[in-house]
Amino acid sequence: MDTLSEPWERLVPWLLLHLLPQLGPIRSQQLLRVIEHPSALLDHSRMNTVPGLPAATARALKEWHQQRGDFWQYGCRQLERTRQWLNEPGNHVLCLEDDAYPELLRQLPDPPPLLYVRGQVEALLSPQIAVVGSRQCSYQGAEIAFEFAYQLSLYGLTMTSGLARGIDTQAHRGALKAQAPTLAVLGTGIDRCYPAENSQLAAELVDTGGALISEFCLGLEPRAGNFPRRNRVISGLSRGILVVEAGLKSGTLITARLAMEQNREVFAIPGSIRNSLSAGCHQLIREGATLVDNSEGIIAVLAPQILPSAVAQSMTEEAPDSTTLGGDEQQVLGLLDGQSCCLDLLVVRSAKPVTELMLILQRLEVAGWVRRVPGGYERCY
């Protein structure tokens, strides 16, 4: 498999599959199981023998091969639009067969055949956690989303959300504060920003090593039916999903339940019984979501998936002899001189970037050498 979907000739059959009417992700997968590869769409005689095609799909394919009709004209416009968009730096289209296509997403029963990506494609392969919640969040909910996203980013997780108002926005901003990449999955064409007020945030996200992602055709405006599809991609890309605030009839609960169906970890932050925005989180906890009140609780659950195997294994073993520690771990351990030390001072003493230092401290913490205390860290031995 190729890393990316260029050259153009290889991309055209996938774009045709993507543009055909009445072929959503599930029907696209069903068709692919029959024809094996989208290149078969270009063979008119073979497509005449494919059973069960929706009438609109069959009619569109006929127009395509006859090079006339509404679908032919629409398809040509979209292909040319996509070709021009791909000429801009940082723009990519990933096919389902590409190595760069995220494996977790590929494993879904209804993965998008195509992903439009603006920004760093490599960020899609990083360990991710989705942070979602109400668009009309409380001030406290916004603070919590920002704080958790910031802390989890320092642990090395990539924040994935939907660029919506409220919790989504704060999750992206928390990751940016940590100078970490963050991913935004859109419910529109990737050349549209919804809400428009987040256009600057979208630009910052791309400029700082993150990416915008969409499975929808270029130029597509926001439609209500697109957002549930968007939400399954958010959870599908991620190792787990954190729900900060959600009402009982919130679309966020749909995302969380999709995550459960996808066998993802679901975390929920509790709140006041008098706060309607906490009702959805409480319902998720009753359904089996993990109650969390700090970022360490999330890391403890996800550690076996996101940390090197040796570190994950150490979480269930006795603390090793100090001679088994790596050079970076020994250096940082030596900076903790018998009293607690704040993170800022450790950054100065170690001369390491804060993200790298946090990962080292995490390894020392799960191995039992250091612990968190009010104001910083201290040695256990």
C-alpha positions in Angstrom: 0.0 0.0 0.0 1.1 3.5 -0.8 1.6 6.0 2.0 -0.6 8.7 0.4 -3.3 8.7 -2.2 -1.3 10.5 -4.9 -0.7 10.2 -7.8 -3.9 11.5 -9.1 -4.7 8.5 -11.3 -4.9 6.2 -8.3 -7.2 8.6 -6.5 -9.8 9.0 -9.2 -11.6 5.6 -8.6 -11.8 6.3 -4.9 -13.2 9.8 -5.5 -15.8 8.3 -7.9 -16.8 5.8 -5.1 -17.0 8.7 -2.7 -19.2 10.9 -5.0 -21.8 8.3 -6.1 -25.2 9.0 -4.7 -26.9 6.7 -2.1 -23.5 5.2 -1.1 -22.8 6.0 2.5 -19.9 4.4 4.4 -21.9 1.2 5.1 -23.0 0.7 1.5 -19.6 1.6 0.2 -18.1 -1.2 2.3 -20.7 -3.6 1.0 -19.9 -2.6 -2.6 -16.2 -2.9 -2.0 -16.6 -6.5 -0.7 -18.2 -7.3 -4.1 -16.0 -5.4 -6.5 -12.8 -5.7 -4.3 -11.4 -2.3 -5.4 -12.9 1.0 -6.7 -11.0 0.7 -10.0 -13.8 -1.7 -11.0 -16.1 1.2 -11.1 -14.3 2.3 -14.3 -15.2 -1.0 -16.0 -18.7 -0.4 -17.4 -19.3 -4.1 -18.4 -18.3 -5.3 -14.9 -20.6 -2.8 -13.1 -23.5 -4.0 -15.2 -23.3 -7.4 -13.4 -23.2 -6.0 -9.8 -26.4 -6.9 -8.1 -28.3 -4.8 -5.6 -27.0 -1.3 -6.6 -29.4 1.4 -5.5 -31.2 2.8 -8.6 -29.6 6.3 -8.2 -26.2 4.8 -7.9 -26.6 2.6 -11.1 -28.0 5.6 -13.0 -25.1 7.8 -11.9 -22.6 5.2 -13.0 -24.3 4.9 -16.4 -24.0 8.7 -16.8 -20.4 8.5 -15.8 -19.5 5.9 -18.4 -21.6 7.7 -21.1 -19.9 11.0 -20.2 -23.2 12.9 -20.0 -25.9 13.8 -17.6 -26.1 15.6 -14.2 -23.8 13.2 -12.3 -21.2 13.3 -15.0 -21.1 17.1 -14.9 -21.1 17.2 -11.0 -18.4 14.5 -10.8 -16.1 16.4 -13.2 -16.5 19.6 -11.2 -15.7 17.8 -8.0 -12.7 16.0 -9.4 -11.3 19.3 -10.8 -12.0 21.1 -7.5 -10.2 18.3 -5.6 -7.2 18.4 -8.0 -6.8 22.1 -7.4 -7.2 21.7 -3.7 -4.5 19.1 -3.6 -2.1 21.5 -5.3 -2.1 23.6 -2.1 0.6 22.8 0.4 -0.5 20.7 3.3 -3.6 19.3 1.6 -4.0 15.5 1.3 -6.6 12.9 0.5 -6.2 9.5 2.2 -7.8 6.3 0.8 -8.9 3.4 2.9 -6.0 1.3 1.4 -3.2 3.8 2.4 -0.7 3.1 5.0 -1.3 6.6 6.4 -5.0 5.8 6.9 -5.5 5.5 10.7 -5.7 1.8 11.7 -8.2 2.3 14.5 -10.6 4.0 12.0 -10.0 1.3 9.4 -11.2 -1.3 11.8 -14.7 0.2 12.1 -17.6 -1.5 10.2 -18.2 1.8 8.4 -14.9 3.6 7.9 -14.9 6.6 5.5 -13.5 5.4 2.1 -11.8 8.8 1.9 -10.4 11.3 4.3 -9.6 14.9 3.3 -6.8 16.1 5.5 -5.3 19.6 5.9 -2.2 19.7 8.0 0.1 17.0 9.3 -1.0 13.6 8.2 1.4 12.0 10.7 -0.7 13.4 13.6 -3.5 11.0 12.6 -1.4 8.1 13.6 -0.6 9.4 17.1 -2.4 8.1 20.2 -5.5 10.2 20.6 -8.2 10.9 23.1 -11.4 12.6 22.1 -12.7 15.4 24.3 -16.4 16.3 23.7 -19.3 18.0 25.4 -21.9 20.6 25.2 -21.8 23.5 22.8 -23.6 25.6 25.5 -21.2 24.6 28.2 -20.9 26.3 31.6 -17.9 28.4 32.5 -16.7 25.7 34.9 -17.1 23.1 32.1 -15.0 25.2 29.7 -12.2 25.5 32.4 -12.3 21.7 33.0 -12.1 20.9 29.3 -9.2 23.3 28.8 -7.3 21.9 31.9 -7.8 18.2 31.0 -6.8 18.8 27.4 -3.7 20.7 28.5 -2.6 18.0 31.0 -3.4 15.1 28.7 -1.4 16.8 25.9 1.6 17.0 28.2 1.3 13.3 28.7 1.7 12.8 24.9 -1.9 12.2 23.9 -3.3 14.1 20.9 -6.6 15.9 21.5 -9.3 15.1 19.0 -12.6 17.0 18.8 -15.0 18.6 16.5 -14.1 22.3 16.4 -17.6 23.1 17.7 -18.4 25.9 20.2 -18.0 25.1 23.8 -16.2 22.1 25.0 -14.7 21.2 21.6 -13.2 24.7 21.3 -11.7 24.5 24.8 -10.2 21.1 24.2 -8.4 22.4 21.1 -7.2 25.5 22.9 -5.9 23.4 25.9 -3.8 21.3 23.5 -2.5 24.5 21.8 -1.5 25.9 25.2 0.6 22.8 25.7 2.2 23.4 22.3 0.9 20.0 21.2 -0.9 18.9 18.0 -4.7 18.6 18.0 -7.1 17.2 15.5 -10.4 18.6 14.4 -12.9 16.4 12.6 -15.4 18.5 10.6 -19.0 17.9 9.7 -18.6 20.0 6.5 -16.3 20.0 3.5 -12.7 20.6 4.7 -12.7 23.9 2.8 -15.6 25.2 5.1 -15.3 26.2 8.7 -18.3 25.7 11.0 -18.8 27.7 13.1 -17.1 30.5 11.2 -15.9 32.1 14.5 -13.4 29.2 14.8 -11.7 29.9 11.5 -8.7 31.4 13.3 -8.6 28.4 15.7 -8.6 26.1 12.7 -5.6 27.9 11.2 -3.7 27.8 14.5 -4.4 24.1 14.8 -2.9 23.4 11.4 0.1 25.7 11.9 1.1 24.0 15.2 1.4 20.5 13.8 -2.3 19.3 14.0 -4.8 18.7 11.2 -8.3 19.3 10.0 -10.1 16.1 8.9 -13.3 15.5 6.9 -14.9 12.7 5.1 -17.3 15.0 3.2 -16.9 16.5 -0.3 -15.3 19.8 -0.8 -17.7 22.7 -0.6 -20.3 20.8 1.5 -22.0 23.2 3.9 -23.1 22.1 7.4 -26.1 19.8 7.5 -27.6 18.2 10.6 -27.3 14.7 9.3 -23.6 15.0 8.8 -22.7 15.5 12.5 -23.5 12.0 13.7 -21.2 10.7 10.9 -18.6 13.2 12.0 -18.9 12.0 15.6 -18.2 8.3 14.8 -14.9 9.4 13.2 -14.0 11.4 16.3 -14.5 8.4 18.5 -13.1 6.0 15.9 -9.8 7.8 15.7 -9.3 7.8 19.5 -8.2 5.4 22.2 -10.9 6.8 24.5 -13.3 9.6 24.8 -13.7 12.1 27.6 -17.2 13.6 28.1 -17.0 16.9 30.1 -20.6 18.1 30.1 -23.6 16.8 28.3 -27.4 17.0 28.7 -29.6 13.9 28.6 -30.7 14.6 25.0 -27.2 15.8 23.8 -25.6 14.6 20.6 -22.5 14.1 22.9 -24.2 11.0 24.4 -24.6 9.6 20.9 -20.8 10.1 20.4 -20.1 8.4 23.7 -22.4 5.4 22.9 -20.7 5.1 19.5 -17.4 4.9 21.3 -18.8 2.1 23.5 -19.9 0.2 20.4 -16.4 0.7 19.0 -14.9 -0.7 22.2 -13.3 2.6 23.1 -12.7 3.7 26.7 -15.3 6.2 27.8 -14.6 8.6 30.6 -17.1 11.1 32.2 -16.7 13.9 34.6 -19.3 14.1 37.3 -21.0 17.3 38.4 -23.8 18.7 40.5 -27.1 16.9 40.5 -28.7 20.3 40.0 -26.8 20.9 36.8 -28.6 19.7 33.7 -25.3 19.6 31.8 -24.1 16.9 34.2 -27.1 14.7 33.8 -25.6 13.1 30.6 -22.3 12.4 32.3 -24.1 10.7 35.2 -26.1 8.6 32.8 -22.9 7.5 31.1 -21.4 6.5 34.4 -24.4 4.4 35.2 -24.0 2.7 31.8 -20.4 1.8 32.6 -18.3 4.9 31.7 -15.3 5.5 34.0 -15.8 8.4 36.5 -12.7 10.6 36.4 -11.8 13.8 38.3 -8.2 14.1 37.2 -6.1 13.4 34.1 -4.0 10.8 35.9 -7.1 8.6 36.1 -7.3 8.6 32.3 -3.6 7.9 31.9 -3.8 5.0 34.3 -6.5 3.3 32.1 -4.9 4.1 28.8 -1.2 3.5 29.8 -1.1 0.0 28.4 -2.2 1.3 25.0 -0.1 4.5 24.8 3.1 3.8 26.7 6.0 1.6 25.7 5.3 -2.0 26.7 8.2 -2.0 29.3 6.7 1.0 31.0 3.1 -0.4 30.9 4.4 -3.6 32.4 6.1 -1.8 35.2 2.7 -0.5 36.4 2.0 -4.0 37.7 5.5 -4.9 39.0 7.7 -3.8 41.9 9.8 -0.7 41.3 13.1 -1.7 39.6 16.6 -1.1 40.8 17.7 2.4 39.9 20.4 1.0 37.7 17.7 -0.2 35.3 16.5 3.4 34.7 17.5 5.2 31.5 19.8 8.2 31.5 17.0 10.7 31.3 15.1 9.1 34.1 18.2 9.0 36.3 18.9 12.7 35.5 15.4 13.9 36.5 15.3 11.6 39.6 18.6 13.2 40.7 17.0 16.7 40.5 14.5 15.7 43.2 16.7 16.4 46.2 14.7 15.2 49.1 11.9 17.8 48.9 9.0 18.5 46.5 9.8 20.4 43.4 7.4 22.2 41.1 7.3 21.4 37.4 8.5 24.9 36.3 11.7 24.5 38.4 12.3 21.0 37.0 12.0 22.4 33.5 14.7 24.9 34.4 17.0 22.4 36.2 16.7 19.7 33.5 16.8 22.1 30.4 14.2 19.8 28.8 11.0 20.8 26.9 8.0 20.5 29.2 6.4 17.8 27.0 9.5 15.6 27.2 9.9 16.2 30.9 6.3 15.3 31.6 6.7 11.9 29.8 9.9 11.2 31.8 8.0 12.0 35.1 5.1 9.8 34.0 7.5 6.9 33.5 9.1 7.5 36.9 5.6 7.8 38.5 4.2 4.6 37.0 7.4 2.8 38.0 7.0 4.0 41.6 10.0 6.3 41.8 8.2 9.6 42.2 4.7 10.7 43.2 2.7 13.8 42.7 2.2 16.1 45.7 0.7 19.5 46.1 2.9 21.9 44.3 4.9 19.4 42.3 6.7 16.0 42.5 8.8 14.3 45.2 10.9 11.1 45.3 9.5 8.0 46.9 13.0 6.5 47.6 
